[in-house]
Amino acid sequence: WPYCALEGRALAIVLFFICTELTNIGQHLRMILLKLGLEENPIYTVIGVSWVVAFFIVRILPSPYLFSHLVNANYSEFSSYQFWCVFFLCPLPFILNSYWFYLLFTGVIKFLNKKNLTPAQREKLRKAA
């Protein structure tokens, strides 16, 4: 992104990628609670589910619009180097965000299902892992 900022290219996309870092607050809060052993606390569940929802709203929901903007943009003023950088590098965060959302979503579903288990079933899962 420093190159884009210095050259004044693809700034809207760069700003979007910078703003997506706001979702890391939920990740860090969840990790702090996990490290403190508060996984059974209801606030842990609230923060985890809120993090997944925020991740979806901030990173996934605007992605189709921004990706279509990348595909349909006018690159006539770009050099070959700039065009190929945009072509190969800009899709990567979209791909990674989609993969991370898949991991988050499946993880929160597993966690919420685990909360409905009996203590004996939880212990069996811990031994299997």
N, C-alpha and C positions, 0 to 999 in steps of 0.2 A: 503493500500500500504506500510506502514512502515514495516510490517511483511515480505512482499515479498522482499523488498529491503534488509532487514537484513538477510534473508535466501537465497537470490539469486534465487528466484523462480518467474516465469512469469514476468520477468523484461520488456520484449518487450511490453506486454499488459499494464503494469503499466506506462511505458513511453508514450504509446499512450494515455492513459487516462489523464495523466498530460498535454500533448500537446493539448488535446481538450479544455483545459481551455482558450486557446487563443481566442476562439470564444466569450468569455464573454466580450471582449472589445467592440464589437458591441452592446451587450445587455446594457452595462453601458452607452455608448454614447447615445443610443436611450432613455434610461430612463432619462438622464440628460436633453436632449432636451424636453422630455415630461414634466418634472417637471418645466422647464422654459417656458412652454406654447408655444413651437415652433412646435406644431404638424402639422400646416399648411405649414411650411417652406419646400421647396423642399429637403433640406439637410436631413431632418427627413426621408423622403421617401427613399432617396439614402442610408442612413445608415441602415434603416430597411430592405430593399431588399438585401443589401450587407451582412447583418448579416445572413439572411436566406441562401443565397448562400454559404457563408463561413461555416456555420453550416453544410450544406449538404456535402461540399467538405471535411471538416476536420473530422466530426463525423460519417456521414452516409456512404459515399462512401467506406471508407476502412473497414467498419464493417463486411461485408460478408467474406472478406479474413481473417481478424483477428479471427472471430468466427470459421471459418473452421480450422484455426491453433489451436485454443483451443480444438476443437473436435478431431482432428487427432494427437495431441501432444503425446509424449511418457511420461507417468507419472510413469514409473517404479522406478525412484529414489525418488519419493515423498512418504512421510508417508501417512497414511490413513487420518489423520487430514488435511494435505496440499491438498491432492486430493479433499476431500469433500469441503474444502474452495474454491478451484478453481471451482469446479463443481457448487456450489450454488451461489457464490458471483460474479464471473466474468461475467456471463450473465446479471446481473442487470443493469450495465451502458449501455449495448447495448439496452436493453428494454426501459430504461428511455430516452436514446437519440432518439430512434424511436418515442416514445410518444411526446417528446418535439418538434421534427421536425414536427410532425403532427400538433401540436398546432401552431407552428410558421408559417407553410405553410398556414393553413386555416386562421390564423390571417392576414397575409399579403394579401391574396386574398380578404378578407372582407374589409381591409383598402383601397386597390386599387379600389375596386368596390364603396366604399363610396365616394371616391374622384370624381367619375363621376356623383354623384347625384346632383340634384338642391338643393339650400339652404332650400327650403320647405320640400323636402324629408329627408334631414339631420336632420332638426328639429323634424320631425315625428319620426325618428329613436331614437333620444335622449330622447324623451318623452316616447317611448315604453321601453327603457332600464331603 
